Amino acid sequence: EVQLVESGGGSVQAGGSLRLSCTASGFTFDEPDMGWYRQAPGNECELVSKVSGNGRTHYSDLVKGRFTISKDNAKKTLHLQMNLLKLEDTAVYYCAVDFLGHGYISPPRCGSGPYYWGQGTQVTVSS
């Protein structure tokens, strides 16, 4: 079955960097769209970044220029390099796989909706 396991979250000071990883199994890794979503308390789930099977990438305007999404097909791992982190980046970050190509939509709550989800990893940015 589809399984996604996130890692790499933690606490960092504003301006610092973190690299998130999502190790996948149970499907052909290089075929579906995959993405990173995040949700902070009181906020809706939001799409952070997405990469298609053919390598096309998309970024939220809130992270464009600071975050980079990438795939290591050999290791079946999705990464999110986060640089110049801001306080407002604090959230639980989720890896998801989109087999049906829903594009850039996100559900109200991460972990629900038409995607398969990892368990999430906490990112906390402090001043």
N, C-alpha and C positions, 0 to 999 in steps of 0.2 A: 504494500500500500504506500501511498504518497506520504513521505515524511520530510519535514523541514526543521532543522535545529539551528537556532541563532546563537551566536556567541560574540564576545568582544565589547559588550556594553560595560559601563562603569561610570565613575565620577571624574570629571575633568574641569579645569578652570577655563573661563571664557578665553577664547583665542587659541585654545589647544586643539588637539586632534584625537580622533578615535577611528578604528577600523573595525567595522562589523563584518561578520561572516555568517553565511547560511549554508550549511551542508545538506544536500538533497539526496533523496533516494526514492525508489519506487516508480520512477518514470524516466523517459528519455530526456535527459537534462537540457539538451540544446534545441529542443523543439518549441516548447510553449513560451509565452511571455512570462517574465518574472519581475518582481518589484519589491521595493521597500515602502512600508507604510508606517505611520506613527500616530500615536494618540496620547495626549496629555489630559490630566483630570479636568473635566469641565468642557473639553473640546471634542469635536468630531474626529473620527478617523480621517487622516489625510494622506494622499499619495505623495511620497517624497521623490521617488525616482523609479523608472521602469525601463527594462531592456527587452526587446523582442528577440525571437529566435534568430533573426537575421542580423542582430547587433545594433539595431536602431535604438537610441536612448532618448529618454524624456526626463526632464527635471522640473520640479516645482519652482516657481519664481522665487520662493523663499530660500532655496538652497542653491540655485544655479550659480556656478562659479566657485562654490565652496565644497560641494560634495561631488563624488565621482562614483558611478556604479560600474561594476565590471563582473565578468564571468570567467571562471577557470573551468573549462569543460572537462579537462583531464581529471580534476579533483572533484567535479560536480559541486562546486562551491560558488555562491553568489557573494560578492563583497560590496560594501559601501564605505568608501573612504570619506571621512568627515573632517574637514579642516576649518579653521577660523570659527570654531563653535561659539554660538551665542546662547544666552540664557533661555531664549525662546525655543531653542532646539531640544530642551528637556522634555522627554516623553518616553513611552515604551515603544520600541521599534520592532516591527514585525516583517518577516519575510513572507511572501506569498507567491503562488504560482497560478497563472491564469490560462487555463487550457482552451477557453472559448474566445479569447481575444476581445475582452470588454473595453479595451482602451484605457483611458485615464480616469475612469470613475472609481470611487471608493464608497464603501458602505458607511452608514452612520457610526457603527462601532467596528473597530478592527477585530478580526477573529470571526466575523460573520460574513454573509454575502456569498457571492458566487465563486470565491477562491478557496484554495487550500492554504492554510496558515501554519506558521511556526508558533512556538509558545511565547515569543516576545523576549526582548532583552532591554533592560532599563538603561537609559542614558541620562545622566544628570550633569548639567553644566552650572557652575557656580562662579560668582565674582570673587 
